């Protein structure tokens, strides 16, 4: 496959390595975003250094990409993929609907909000569990509520195509590593920008904490894993993630002076919070003053939305158990969770027991 080298212009400081174009017309969002190295406007201070393999800084209001590094590099997204799950399903599901999770959902590995197989949850509760404490169990329960794993993955990939997030392939609703499941810093910015236009999505990712139902009419408090909600002025929130294969990833947005900046990073080894804050600061200082290096494109109108290509074909309509390797995976922090061997909507098994297990934080 041939590679296209884009000439360096006087407007930009950049490197000359490239990634393959998505199509003959070049990378989505502009040719400069096909570069693997740092791409930033000339005439302003270079963005702060970061250990992230890939990142994007964008103006959410205009869609202008202010700086980027390997914007279209395709990497495992970890739990930042839950932003696509939420962005896809929030408009589809009645948030007042009562849900009885299956045994499969309850027994998901990694980060969990602590579901049981009792019908004590609303869809609204499950979205809180998904986006605050990154519940892998909540993600599967939402997929089941949407008609099953196959249908939900098809919907997620169709939504990615509609948003023109062409680097993204979803093979789970929760981001646990699976071969072929990929996204990019550019696509995560597209998904976050679209999600933030939905008031419910914005409300969920902005919550610092929430009460979550427990059996016998009780509840417990769950907290948001996004530490910048407490540390960074104007932080809206969005989502962080981590697995041993994906390393750290983050999608964040903040508003100051009536303007919103989005920062996405992928493949970060270590604690990224301070560096993300510095990238946000740079974005606020640069917005409206520089020539952008690219553009977050608009979604394809619904009537023109394309069907995912056969290469991205999803699994049969079934609810598979996500692999045992997931036991070694978690998000950026662990949370109070519960696992129950129990009967669910799809399996009709008898409810056997309830227990809450605590998982201590293992990553930033």
C-alpha positions as CSV (number, residue, x, y, z in Angstrom):
1,X,0.0,0.0,0.0
2,X,1.5,3.3,-1.0
3,X,2.2,6.1,1.5
4,X,1.5,9.7,0.8
5,X,3.9,12.3,2.2
6,X,2.3,15.7,2.8
7,X,4.7,18.7,2.3
8,X,5.5,20.7,5.4
9,X,4.1,24.2,5.0
10,X,5.1,27.5,6.6
11,X,2.1,27.3,8.8
12,X,3.0,24.2,10.7
13,X,5.8,22.6,12.6
14,X,5.8,18.8,12.2
15,X,7.7,15.7,11.4
16,X,7.6,13.8,8.1
17,X,6.5,10.3,9.2
18,X,3.1,9.3,7.9
19,X,0.4,6.7,8.5
20,X,-1.6,5.1,5.7
21,X,-4.5,7.3,4.4
22,X,-8.0,5.9,5.1
23,X,-8.9,6.5,1.5
24,X,-7.6,8.0,-1.7
25,X,-8.6,11.5,-0.5
26,X,-6.4,11.3,2.6
27,X,-6.9,11.0,6.3
28,X,-10.2,12.1,7.8
29,X,-9.9,15.6,9.1
30,X,-7.0,16.7,6.9
31,X,-3.7,15.5,5.6
32,X,-1.7,16.9,8.5
33,X,-3.5,14.4,10.8
34,X,-1.9,11.5,8.8
35,X,1.4,12.3,10.4
36,X,2.7,10.0,13.1
37,X,4.8,12.7,14.9
38,X,3.7,15.9,16.6
39,X,1.8,18.3,14.4
40,X,1.2,21.8,15.8
41,X,0.8,25.4,14.6
42,X,3.9,27.5,14.1
43,X,4.2,30.8,15.9
44,X,3.0,29.6,19.3
45,X,4.6,27.6,22.1
46,X,4.9,23.9,21.4
47,X,2.3,21.8,23.3
48,X,3.6,20.4,26.6
49,X,5.5,17.1,26.4
50,X,3.6,14.0,27.1
51,X,4.4,10.3,27.3
52,X,1.2,9.5,25.4
53,X,1.9,7.6,22.2
54,X,-1.0,9.4,20.5
55,X,-3.1,12.5,21.4
56,X,-5.5,15.2,20.0
57,X,-6.2,18.7,21.3
58,X,-9.4,20.1,19.7
59,X,-11.8,23.0,20.1
60,X,-15.2,21.3,20.6
61,X,-17.1,24.4,19.6
62,X,-15.5,24.8,16.1
63,X,-14.2,21.3,15.6
64,X,-10.7,22.6,14.9
65,X,-7.9,20.3,15.8
66,X,-5.3,22.5,17.4
67,X,-2.5,20.0,17.8
68,X,-2.0,16.2,17.5
69,X,0.4,13.4,17.6
70,X,-0.4,10.2,15.6
71,X,-4.0,11.3,15.6
72,X,-5.1,8.3,13.5
73,X,-2.9,5.7,15.1
74,X,-5.1,2.7,15.8
75,X,-4.8,1.4,19.4
76,X,-6.8,-0.7,21.9
77,X,-9.1,1.8,23.6
78,X,-9.7,0.1,26.9
79,X,-12.7,1.7,28.7
80,X,-12.7,4.9,26.7
81,X,-14.8,2.7,24.3
82,X,-17.6,3.0,26.8
83,X,-18.1,6.6,25.4
84,X,-19.2,5.0,22.2
85,X,-21.4,2.5,24.1
86,X,-23.1,5.4,25.9
87,X,-23.3,7.7,22.8
88,X,-25.0,4.9,20.9
89,X,-27.4,3.6,23.5
90,X,-28.5,6.7,25.5
91,X,-30.9,7.8,22.6
92,X,-32.2,4.3,22.2
93,X,-33.1,3.2,25.8
94,X,-35.8,4.5,28.1
95,X,-33.8,5.6,31.1
96,X,-36.8,4.7,33.4
97,X,-36.9,1.1,32.2
98,X,-36.3,-1.5,34.9
99,X,-33.6,-4.0,34.1
100,X,-32.9,-7.5,35.5
101,X,-29.2,-8.2,34.6
102,X,-28.2,-11.7,33.4
103,X,-25.7,-13.9,35.1
104,X,-23.3,-13.2,32.3
105,X,-23.6,-9.4,32.9
106,X,-23.2,-9.8,36.7
107,X,-20.1,-12.0,36.3
108,X,-18.0,-9.7,34.0
109,X,-14.4,-9.4,35.1
110,X,-12.4,-6.2,35.7
111,X,-14.0,-3.0,36.9
112,X,-17.6,-3.5,38.1
113,X,-20.3,-1.5,39.7
114,X,-21.6,-4.5,41.6
115,X,-24.8,-5.7,39.8
116,X,-26.9,-8.6,41.1
117,X,-29.5,-10.5,39.1
118,X,-32.4,-8.7,40.8
119,X,-34.6,-6.3,38.9
120,X,-33.7,-3.3,41.1
121,X,-31.9,-1.1,38.4
122,X,-33.1,1.4,35.9
123,X,-31.3,2.1,32.7
124,X,-30.4,5.5,34.3
125,X,-28.6,3.6,37.1
126,X,-26.8,1.4,34.6
127,X,-25.5,4.5,32.6
128,X,-24.2,5.9,35.9
129,X,-22.4,2.6,36.7
130,X,-21.0,2.6,33.1
131,X,-19.6,6.1,33.0
132,X,-18.7,6.9,36.7
133,X,-17.0,3.8,37.9
134,X,-16.5,2.1,34.5
135,X,-18.7,-1.0,35.2
136,X,-18.0,-3.8,32.8
137,X,-21.1,-5.4,34.2
138,X,-23.2,-2.4,33.5
139,X,-22.0,-2.3,29.9
140,X,-23.1,-5.9,29.3
141,X,-26.5,-5.3,31.0
142,X,-27.1,-2.3,28.8
143,X,-26.2,-4.3,25.7
144,X,-28.7,-7.0,26.8
145,X,-31.4,-4.3,27.3
146,X,-30.7,-3.1,23.8
147,X,-31.5,-6.6,22.4
148,X,-28.3,-8.5,22.9
149,X,-24.6,-8.3,22.3
150,X,-24.7,-8.8,18.5
151,X,-27.3,-6.1,18.0
152,X,-25.5,-3.7,20.3
153,X,-22.1,-4.2,18.6
154,X,-23.7,-3.7,15.2
155,X,-25.3,-0.5,16.5
156,X,-22.0,0.8,18.0
157,X,-20.1,0.2,14.8
158,X,-22.8,1.8,12.7
159,X,-22.7,4.8,15.0
160,X,-18.9,5.0,14.6
161,X,-19.4,5.0,10.8
162,X,-22.0,7.7,11.1
163,X,-19.6,9.8,13.1
164,X,-16.9,9.1,10.5
165,X,-14.8,7.5,13.3
166,X,-13.3,5.2,10.7
167,X,-10.4,4.0,12.9
168,X,-12.9,2.4,15.4
169,X,-14.0,-1.2,15.6
170,X,-16.0,-2.2,18.6
171,X,-16.0,-5.9,19.6
172,X,-17.2,-5.5,23.2
173,X,-19.4,-2.9,24.8
174,X,-17.0,-2.4,27.7
175,X,-13.6,-2.0,26.2
176,X,-12.0,-5.2,27.6
177,X,-9.2,-6.2,25.2
178,X,-10.3,-8.3,22.2
179,X,-8.4,-8.9,19.0
180,X,-9.3,-6.3,16.3
181,X,-10.9,-3.9,18.7
182,X,-9.3,-0.5,18.0
183,X,-9.9,3.2,18.0
184,X,-7.8,6.4,17.7
185,X,-7.3,9.6,19.5
186,X,-9.0,11.4,16.6
187,X,-12.0,9.0,16.8
188,X,-12.3,9.3,20.6
189,X,-12.5,13.1,20.1
190,X,-15.3,12.7,17.5
191,X,-17.2,10.4,19.8
192,X,-16.8,12.7,22.8
193,X,-17.8,15.8,20.9
194,X,-21.0,14.0,19.7
195,X,-21.8,12.7,23.1
196,X,-21.4,16.1,24.8
197,X,-24.2,17.4,22.6
198,X,-26.6,15.0,24.4
199,X,-27.7,16.5,27.8
200,X,-27.9,13.0,29.4
201,X,-24.4,12.0,28.3
202,X,-23.1,15.3,29.6
203,X,-24.9,14.9,32.9
204,X,-23.6,11.4,33.4
205,X,-19.9,12.1,32.7
206,X,-20.1,15.3,34.9
207,X,-21.3,13.5,38.0
208,X,-18.7,13.2,40.7
209,X,-20.7,10.6,42.6
210,X,-24.1,8.9,42.7
211,X,-26.2,6.6,44.8
212,X,-26.5,3.1,43.3
213,X,-29.2,0.5,44.2
214,X,-28.5,-2.5,46.3
215,X,-30.8,-5.4,47.4
216,X,-33.4,-4.9,50.1
217,X,-34.0,-1.3,49.3
218,X,-30.4,-0.2,50.2
219,X,-27.9,1.7,48.2
220,X,-24.2,2.6,48.2
221,X,-22.2,5.5,46.8
222,X,-20.2,5.2,43.6
223,X,-17.6,7.7,42.6
224,X,-16.3,8.9,39.2
225,X,-12.8,7.6,38.2
226,X,-12.0,10.9,36.4
227,X,-9.7,12.7,39.0
228,X,-9.8,15.9,37.0
229,X,-13.4,16.5,38.0
230,X,-11.9,17.5,41.4
231,X,-8.6,19.0,40.2
232,X,-9.2,21.0,37.0
233,X,-11.2,24.2,36.8
234,X,-14.1,23.9,34.4
235,X,-13.7,20.1,33.9
236,X,-16.8,18.6,32.3
237,X,-15.5,15.0,32.5
238,X,-15.9,12.2,30.0
239,X,-13.9,8.8,30.5
240,X,-10.6,7.2,31.3
241,X,-9.5,3.6,30.9
242,X,-6.7,1.1,31.3
243,X,-5.9,-2.5,30.5
244,X,-2.5,-4.2,30.6
245,X,-2.5,-4.3,26.8
246,X,-4.0,-0.9,26.0
247,X,-2.2,1.0,28.8
248,X,-3.8,4.2,29.9
249,X,-6.2,6.1,27.8
250,X,-8.3,9.2,28.4
251,X,-11.0,11.4,26.8
252,X,-11.6,14.7,28.6
253,X,-13.4,18.0,28.1
254,X,-13.4,21.2,30.0
255,X,-15.1,24.6,29.6
256,X,-13.7,28.0,30.4
257,X,-15.0,31.4,29.3
258,X,-17.8,29.8,27.3
259,X,-15.4,27.6,25.2
260,X,-14.8,23.9,25.4
261,X,-11.6,22.0,24.7
262,X,-11.3,18.3,24.2
263,X,-8.1,16.3,24.9
264,X,-7.7,12.6,24.1
265,X,-4.7,10.4,24.8
266,X,-3.9,6.8,24.1
267,X,-1.2,4.3,25.2
268,X,0.1,6.2,28.3
269,X,2.2,4.2,30.8
270,X,1.7,5.8,34.2
271,X,-0.3,8.6,35.8
272,X,-1.4,11.0,33.1
273,X,-3.6,13.5,35.0
274,X,-1.0,16.3,35.3
275,X,0.0,16.0,31.6
276,X,-3.7,16.0,30.5
277,X,-4.2,19.2,32.5
278,X,-1.3,20.8,30.8
279,X,-2.6,19.9,27.4
280,X,-6.0,21.4,28.3
281,X,-4.3,24.6,29.4
282,X,-2.4,24.8,26.1
283,X,-5.6,24.2,24.2
284,X,-7.4,27.1,26.0
285,X,-4.4,29.4,25.3
286,X,-4.2,28.5,21.6
287,X,-7.8,28.3,20.6
288,X,-8.9,31.2,18.3
289,X,-5.3,32.3,17.8
290,X,-3.8,29.7,15.6
291,X,-4.2,28.0,12.3
292,X,-5.7,24.6,13.0
293,X,-3.8,21.5,11.9
294,X,-7.1,19.6,11.1
295,X,-10.8,19.4,11.7
296,X,-13.1,17.1,13.7
297,X,-15.6,16.3,10.9
298,X,-19.3,16.4,11.2
299,X,-21.4,13.2,11.4
300,X,-22.9,11.8,8.2
301,X,-26.6,12.7,7.9
302,X,-28.7,9.8,9.2
303,X,-30.1,9.0,5.8
304,X,-26.6,8.7,4.3
305,X,-25.1,6.7,7.1
306,X,-23.1,3.8,5.8
307,X,-23.5,0.2,7.0
308,X,-20.3,-1.2,8.6
309,X,-18.2,-3.0,5.9
310,X,-18.1,-6.8,5.8
311,X,-14.6,-6.6,7.2
312,X,-16.1,-5.3,10.5
313,X,-18.9,-7.9,10.6
314,X,-20.0,-8.7,14.1
315,X,-20.4,-12.0,15.8
316,X,-23.7,-13.9,15.7
317,X,-26.6,-12.6,17.8
318,X,-25.6,-14.1,21.1
319,X,-24.3,-12.9,24.5
320,X,-20.8,-14.4,24.7
321,X,-18.8,-14.6,27.9
322,X,-15.9,-12.1,27.6
323,X,-12.7,-14.0,27.9
324,X,-11.0,-15.3,31.0
325,X,-8.1,-13.0,30.2
326,X,-10.3,-10.2,31.3
327,X,-9.6,-11.2,34.9
328,X,-6.3,-9.6,34.6
329,X,-7.7,-6.3,33.2
330,X,-9.2,-3.3,34.9
331,X,-9.7,0.4,34.4
332,X,-7.7,3.3,35.8
333,X,-9.1,2.6,39.2
334,X,-11.1,-0.2,40.8
335,X,-14.3,0.2,42.7
336,X,-16.7,-1.4,45.1
337,X,-18.3,-4.2,43.2
338,X,-20.4,-7.3,43.6
339,X,-20.6,-10.6,41.7
340,X,-23.5,-12.9,41.8
341,X,-24.0,-16.3,40.2
342,X,-27.6,-15.8,39.2
343,X,-30.4,-16.0,36.7
344,X,-30.8,-13.3,34.1
345,X,-33.2,-12.2,31.5
346,X,-31.6,-14.4,28.9
347,X,-30.7,-17.5,30.8
348,X,-33.5,-18.2,33.3
349,X,-31.1,-19.5,35.9
350,X,-32.0,-19.6,39.6
351,X,-30.6,-16.9,41.8
352,X,-27.9,-18.4,44.1
353,X,-26.4,-15.7,46.2
354,X,-25.2,-12.1,46.6
355,X,-21.8,-10.8,47.6
356,X,-20.0,-7.5,47.3
357,X,-16.3,-7.6,46.7
358,X,-13.9,-4.7,46.9
359,X,-11.2,-4.1,44.3
360,X,-8.5,-1.8,45.3
361,X,-7.1,0.8,42.8
362,X,-4.2,-0.6,40.8
363,X,-3.7,2.2,38.3
364,X,-4.0,6.0,38.1
